[in-house]
């Protein structure tokens, strides 16, 4: 016959609830930091809820033994999972990503320990150990990838954890007291009243929010930078955006920030909108680079001017155009052309191949300036739609290098499946490209401050399924990856777009730097596709957007902290005034039976009755005091008399002091009994 265990005291149940909230927030922080993948974090949250509820749902002795066995299994499973987990790291970054690998394994092990400990939460000691494990999980999350989501998790967890500690301390004080009793009271009630708990929760939440806002925001553990080939630096975090990234054959999708409005070049007003600087084909999950290794200049082209530039072997040279460009102060030397460059006429300069394009260098070391202008003949990358739509969806007749269809192992299956699904109904390559463009424009918004992918995450997957916001390189990268997933050769193109008409020419600036897509069409060659054009703009004008803007720098966070502190002080003042008004109102309407000092004297009477010295029906308070030795509380009894008989009630401070004196005498009487 199963024996049912007694129900847990209210204090233990409240303690479990607070720890459960803290545990869920800690696991959420692990997922937001990138140490644990989102599906794994969701599964862990379900396990945490089940483990936290188990001690109440299965409280019999037999069930407790089963929970201990399951707890041991959970620890063993977490240990095995931490040993066999693999974080999809390429060989070049394996050593640099070692901290992330180790952090992931330790985080999974600690999460398993948390689930195991919650299963054993029959007593307060076990529950408090779970709280300690939660603190460890937050340490991992904050070390790995502190951010807004982690800060929100901390703001949620901190009040719950502080409440748990307050309840545990109050219950321990009550358990260790020599005497605890109130006449007519219930020993299973909480040792902390509701108003005190509310004060603790609100106060700790405000403190948590201030700490999150004012504490320094470190970068955390990030995958190591890969030097020139990887587009990252030694500290593991991608640097701010630079104009040179759109022309030098190397583009890191983790960079963020505004580009300068420095003029780069003056181009003809009637020239195409897109001016190409470099084409990129190799994607490693975070960075694009050209097929040519490194970024070192090649030997100068012979002959010229004009210089004949090698055309792409897949392009079918059709109509060409000649445009003259005048470099400005922001020009970096990379050849810009409104299409694929075929011939370059430039004086007093050397032309050298560079990764993904060409570089125009000064003619000699003594003359370090770029040429004042150059004329470039280029083939169009924007054929008419009818020409592109006539190209079937099938493979090219000539073999295509794998570099234009390859995808790294970092690209998850859900991204590949999305690419196949979007192009499944297309009969031509052009229609398939339009389908991908439409999807991106409908399901993502444009903003320069989009979230940075967490460590170990594929940038395109993060853009498509998590952030859903980005700018030109996120949109273009997503289109290339989705097209390649459907078997369509595509690559990334970088350069400049648009410009401002000034004095008979169009000036392109650093802020006009742009990334788009080139798709390979049989019999036509590489044709441009710009998924960013026409995307929905997220202007960031809502209140939430303005808050996010303030969170990005220390000054903004300090402003928010000041607002929070001012609002907290105002709220505290209003609460105090409201309480004072209610107390006055309650005091005026209070009957003698409701007075706290009368209730305290009633508890003293009950204690005297238990010792064999009850108050006689006709005995006055003073007579009772003289008979039972209550002289030490004479002042409290005087307050009692004024409460019962005086026309003016005692001040609240006098009443509170009298209640304390009477309750202290009650404890003494019970202790001497």
N, C-alpha and C positions, 0 to 999 in steps of 0.2 A: 504494500500500500504506500503510495507516494505521500510524503509529508510536505505540506505547503509551508513555505517559509513566510514569516511575518513581513508585511509590507515595509518598504524602506521608509525611514522618517522623512518628513518634509525637507529637512535641511539637506539630507543626502540626495534627495531627488533634485532639489534646486542646484546643488553642487554639480550633479551630473549634467543637468541642462546647460549650465554655464560652461563647463568643460567641453560639452559637445559643440556648442557654438564656436568656442575657441579652436577646436580641432578642425571643424569645417573651414573656418577662415584660414587656418594654417595650410591645409591641403590646397585650398584655392590659391593661396600665395605661391605655393610650389608650382602649380600649373601656370600661373601668370609669369613667373620668373623664367620659365623655359626648362627648368631642371627635370620636370616630369611632363610628358606629353599630355595634351588636353584629354584624350580618351582615358589614359591611365589615371589622371586626376579625377575625372568624373567617376570612374569605378572606385577609386579610393574613398571618395565622398560617400558613395552608397555603402561601402563597407564600414565606414566610420559611424554612419547613422545606425546601421544594424547592430554593430558592436556596442554602441552607446545605449541602445534600447534593450539589449539582451539581459542585463542584470535585473530589470524590472519585469520583463516578460517571462523570464525563465529563472525564478528565484528559489526554487526548491533545492534541497541538498543534492539530489540526483542531477538536476540540471546544472548546478554549480560545478559539479565534477566534470560534466561534459564540456562546459565553457572553459575550464582549465585545460582540457585536452585540445580543444579548438584553438585556444590561445597559443599553446606550444606549436601547433601546426602552422599558425599564422607567422610566428617568428621564423620558423624554418623556411617557409615559402618565401618570405621577404629576403632572407639571407641568400637563398638560391637565386631569386630574381635579380638581386643586386650584383651577383657574380656573373650572370650570363647576359645581362643587358648590353646591347650594342647601340651606340649612338650615331651611326651612319656618318663617320668621319673619313674624309679623304686622307691619303697617306701623307700629303704635304703638311696637313694641319694637325696630325695626330698628337704630336708632342705638345704643341701650343694649346690644344684642347684638353690636355690631361686634367687640369683643374675642374673643367666642366664634367668630364667623365667621372672623376672621383666624387664630385658633389652630387651627381645624379645617383650614384650607387649608395652613398651614405643617406641621401634623402629617402630613397626607396626603403632602405633598411629601417630608418627611423619611422617612416609611415607604417610599415608592418608592425613595428614595436608599439606604435600608438593603438592600432587596431587590437593587438593582443592585450594591451593593458586596459583598454576600455571594456573588454570582455570580463575582466576581473574586478570591475568596479562595484563590489558589494559594500566596501567600507570606504570611509573618507580618505584613508591613507592611499589606497590604490587609485582613487579618483585624482588625488593631488599629484601622484606620480604621472598620470596621463597629462596633467597640465604642464608638468616639467618637460615632457616629450614634445608637447605643442610648442613650447618656447624654443626647443632645438630646431624644429621644422622652420620656424620663422627666421632663425639665424641663417639656415641654409638658403632660404628664399631671398633674404636681404643681401646676402653675400653674392648670390648668383646674378640677380637681375632686378634691383630695386626700381620700382616704377609706380605709376598711378594706381594700377590694380593692386600691387602689393601694399601700398599705403592705405587703400580702402580696406583691405583685409585686416591690416593692423588696427585701424580705427574701430572695426567691428569687434576684433578679438580682445582688445585691451580692456574695455569695460566689463566684458564677460569674465575675463581672467581675474580682474580686481574684485569683482563681486564674489567670485568663488573663494578667493582668499579671505575676504571679510566674513563671509558666512562660515567658513571653516574655522577661523579664529574665534568667532563668537561662540560657536558650538563647543570648541575645545575649552574656552573659558568656563562655559556653563558646566561641562562635564567634570572639570577639575575643581569646581567650587565645593566647599565643605557642605553648604546647605543651599538648596534651590527649591523654593516653593512659594506659591502665591495662593491665597485662599480662593477656592473656586476656580483656579486656573487649570490649564491643560499642559502637561509636561511635554507634549509632542509639538507644541508650537515653536516657531523659529525664535532664536534668541535675539534676532535683529528684526526690528519692525519695518513695515513697508516703506515708510517715509525715509528712514535711514538708508535703506537699499536704493531707493530712487535717487537720493542725493549722491550715493557712491557711483551709481551707473552714469548719471549725467556728468558728474565732476570728472570721472576717469575718462569718459568719452571726449570731453573738452581738452583734457591734458593730452590724450593720445593724438588728437587732431593737431594741437599746437606742436607736439614733438615731430610729427610727420612733416609739418610745414617748415619748421625752423631748423631741423637737423640737416646736416649736409647730405646731399644726394650723390653717393658714389656711383661709379659706372658699374661696379660688380664684375664678376667673372664673365669674360667674353671670349669667343673663339679667337685664337691668336692671329695676328695679321700675317699676311703672306708676302710682304715686301712688294717689289715692283710687279710681280705677276699676279698678285692677289688683290691689290688695291686697298690694303689695310696696313696699319702700322704696328708698332711694337706693343702698344698698350691694348690691343685687341679690339678697340672700338673704331668704327669707321669715322674719319674726320668729316668736317663740314664740306658742303658742295663747293666745287671749284669749276670755273669755266673750262679749264684745260681737260677735265674729265670727258667733255663732249667732243674732243678732237684727238686725243692721244691714244686711242685704241684700248682704253681701260676704263671700266665704269663699275663702281661699287654701289649696289642697290641699297646699302645701309646708310648712305650719307643723307643728311637732311640740312636744310637751311636755305636762306635767300641767296640769290646770285647777284653780283654787283651790276649796276646799270652802265658800266664802262663801255663806250663805243668800241666795237671790234672791227667793223668794216663798213664801207659804203658800197652798195650794190645797185645795179640798175633798177629803176622803179618797176619796170615791166618784167623783171626776172621771176622765175618760180619762187614760191614761198619757202621751199625747203632747200637749204644749202648744206651739202654733205661735207663732213669732215673726215669721218672714219666709219668703217663697217666692222662689226663685232660678231663673232660666230660661236665662240666657246663660252658656255655657261656652266658654272660650278655650284650653283645653289645660292650664291650671294653676289657674284661678280661676273661681268662680261669682259672678254678680251678678244682680240683679233686672232686669226689662225697663226699669224707670224709670231714666233716666240719672242718675248721680251719687248722692250720699247726703245732699243738702241737703233740709231740711224744706220741705214745701209749706205753703200758707196754712192757717190754722186752719179747721176745719169749722164751718159756721154752725149756729145753733140749739143745742138741747140744754141740759142733759142731759134725757133720754138722747140720744145722738148716733146717727144712722142711718148705718151704714157701707155703702159701695157693695159689693154682692155681686159675686163673679166672674161674668161673663156666661155661663160654661159650666156653672156649678153650678145644679142643680135643687133649689130650697130645699124641704127636707122637714122632718122633725122637728128642732126646735131645743132647746137646753138653756141654762139660765142658771147661771152659776157666779160666785162672788165670790172675788176674789184679794186678798190682803194683801201689798203689796210689803215686802221686807226690805232690809237694807243693800246687798246686791249687785244690786238692781234698777237697770236702766239706762234706764228710761223707755219702752222698746218694748212695745207692747201684746202681752200673751200671752193666748192663748185655746185651749181644748181642741177646736179645730175652726176653721172659717172664720168670723171675727167678722162679725156682722150688726148688732149694736146694742151701744152702750157707755153705761153709766150711771156717771158719775164726777163728783164734786163738786170745785169749786175747781181746775179744770184746763182746759187747752186740748188739743184733739185735732187732730193734724196728720198728713197722709199722709207717709210716708217710703218710701224705696226698698224695695219688697217687703212693706210692712206699714203700721203706724200708730205714732205717737209720742204719749205722754201727757206734756205739758209743764206746768210750774207755771202757775197762772192769771196771775201777774204777775211782773215782774222782782224785786219786793220780797220775794216768797215763793218761795224757790228750792228748796223741798222737793217731792217727789212726793206725790200723794194717799195717804192712809192705806189706802184700799181702793178697789176698783171692781168692778162687776158687768158681766159680758159675756155676751151671748146669741150663740150660735154654732151653725152647722150642722155636723152630724156629718161627719167624713171617714173613718169606719169603718163603711160599710154592711155588712149581712150578706153572707156569701159567696154565698148563693143569688141575691141581687140582682145581684151583680157577674158571676157565672158566666152569667147569662142574657144578658149583653151580648155580641154577636158580635165577632169579631176585626176586622172590616172598618172602614173609615174612618167618621168622624162624618158625620152628615147636614149639619151646619153647618160652614162652613170653620173651620179651626183656624189660628191665627197660626203662621207659620213658626218663630217663636222657640221653640216647644215641640217641634219635630221637627228643628231644625237641629243639625248637628255641624260643628265647625271642621275645617280642613284638617289640623290636628295629629293627628287620630284616624286611626291607620293602618288599612289595609284588613283586617288580621287581626282587629281589634276589631269592625269592621262585619260581617265574615263570621261571627264568633262570635255576634253578636246575631241574625243571620238564622237561623243553624243552631239556636240554642237555642229559638227560637219557631216553627220550621218545622212541628212536629207539633201545635201548639196550635190548637184550634178556637174558643176564646174568648180575649178579652183578659185575663181573669182567669187562665186557664191559662198563657198566655204569660208573665204576670208571675210566677206561681209557679215556672215553669221557670227563669227568670233568678235568682230568689231561691235556689232549690235549688242551682243551679250555684255561686253565690258562696259559699254556706255550706259546700259540699263541697270547694271548690278554694282557699279562702283562710282564713287564720287572723287572729284579732283580737289586735292588740297596738299600744300607743300609740307605741312607738318604731320603727315601720316605717321602712324606708329612704326617704330623700327622693329624688324623681325627679331624675336628672342634668340639666344644662342642655340645653335644646332638646327634652327628652323630653315626650311627652304623659303626664299624670299617671295617667289611667285605663289606658293601655296599659302603663305601668310597673307599676301595681298588678296587672293581670291576668296579665302574662306574665313579669315579672321578680321583683318583691318578693313577691307573693302573700301579703302581710301588710298590715294597715292597721286603721283604726278606722272609726267611723261614716261620716265623709264620704267615705272611699275606697270603702266598700261601696255607699253610696247613689249616689255619682257613677257608679260602674261600672254600676249597674242602670239609671240614667237613660240613659246613653250606649248600652247594649246594647238597651234598648227603643226608643230613637229610631232606632237602626240598622235595626230591624225595622219602622219606620214608625209606632210607637205613641207618641202624645204623652205626655210625662212631664216632670217638673220636680223640683228639689230643694227640700225643706222643712227649715227649721232652727228650733230652739227648745230645749225641754227634755223629758226623758223620765224617768218614774219618780218618784223622791223617797223621802223617809223619813217615816213616820208619826210625828208628834210632837204630843201634846196635842190630839187630836181633829182635826187637819188634817194635810196632807202637805206637807212642806217640800222644795222643789226647790232645789238648790245649783248653784254654778258647775260643779262636777264632773259634774252631770247634763245638761249641754249636749249636744245630740244633733242629728244630721242624718238624714233619712229621705227617702222618695220619695213623690210624688203622681202617680198615673196618671189620665189623663182617660178616663172611660167615657161613651159616648153615653147621654143620658137620665138619667144619675146625677150626673155632674160629677167633681170631683177626689176620688179616694179614696186613702188612705194605704197605703203598703207599706214595711215595715221589714226590709231584707235583713240588717241587723246582728243582729237578734234571733235567738238560737239558733245563732250562729256559734261555731266552735271557738275556745276561748281558748288562746292561746299564753302560758302563765304565765311563761315565761322562767326555769324552774327548773333547766335542764340546765347542765352545766359550760360549754358553749359560750355559752349565754345570759348566764351570769354574767361571762364574759370580755368579751362584747360590752358589758355594762353598765359594766364598768370602763373600757373604751376610750372612753366617751363624754365623759369630762372629764379634765382634766390630773392631778388627784389620783389617779384610778383608773389612768391610764397610768403614773404614777410608782410606784404600788404594784406593777403588773405588771413594770415595769423592775427594781424591787428583787428581785422573785421570780426573774426571768430571771438577774440578776447573781448572786444567791445560788446558784441551781441551776448556773450556769456554773462558779463557783468550787468548788462541791462536786464537780462532774464532773471539773474539772481536778485537784483533789486526789486523787480516786479513781484517775484515770488515771495520775498520777505514782506513787502508791503501788503500783498494779498493775505499772507498768513497772519500778519499783525491785525488786519481789519477783521478777518474771520475770528481770531481769538477774542477781540473786543466784542464782536457780535455774539459769540458763543458765551462769553462771560456774562453779558447782560441778560441773556435768555436762560442761563443755566439754573436749574433747580438745585436745591440743597443735595438731593440724592445723586446728582450728576457730578458734583464737585470732586476733583481728584483727592483733596485732603480728606474728604468724608470716606472715599473708597479706601484710602490708605489706613484710616482709623478702623475701618471694618476689617481689614486684614489683620490688624493688631488685635482686635477683639477675638477673631477666630483663633489666633495663636494662643492667646491667654486661655481660651476655652479648652484648647488641647492640653494645656498644662494643669488643668484642674482649677483654674481661677477665673471662671466666666463672670461677665458683668451681670449684675442683678438687674431686673427690669426697672427698678426704681432708682438705680444708682446713677449719679451724675458723672460727668467726665472727671471733675476734680476729685470726687470721692473715689473713683476707680484708680486715679493716679496715686492718691495717698495710700490706698490699700495695697497696691501692687508694685510700688516703687518706680513709677514712671516720671520721677522728677527730672531725669536728664532730657526729657522731651517736653518740658513745660512750655517752651516757646512754640513748639509745634502745636500743642494742645490749645494754646492761646489763639493761634491762627485758625484752628478748627472752630473755636467758639465764635470768633469774628465772622467766619464764613456762615455759620448757622444763624447768628443773632444780630450782627451789626448791619446798619443800613448801608454801609460802604464796604464793598468786598476788598479783601487784601490784594496787594499787587501780585501779578503772576510770579515774580521772582520769589516773594515770600511764600506763596503757595507751593512752588517747586521745592524750596528748601524744607518746608514742613513735611512734604511727602517723603523726601529722602530720609529725614530724621525718623519718621514713623516706620518706614520700611526697614531701616537699620535696626530699630528696636524690635521689630517683628523677627528679624533673623536672630537676634540675641536671645529672645524668648524661646524660639524653636531650638536653638543650639543648647540651651541650658535644660531643655525638657528631658 
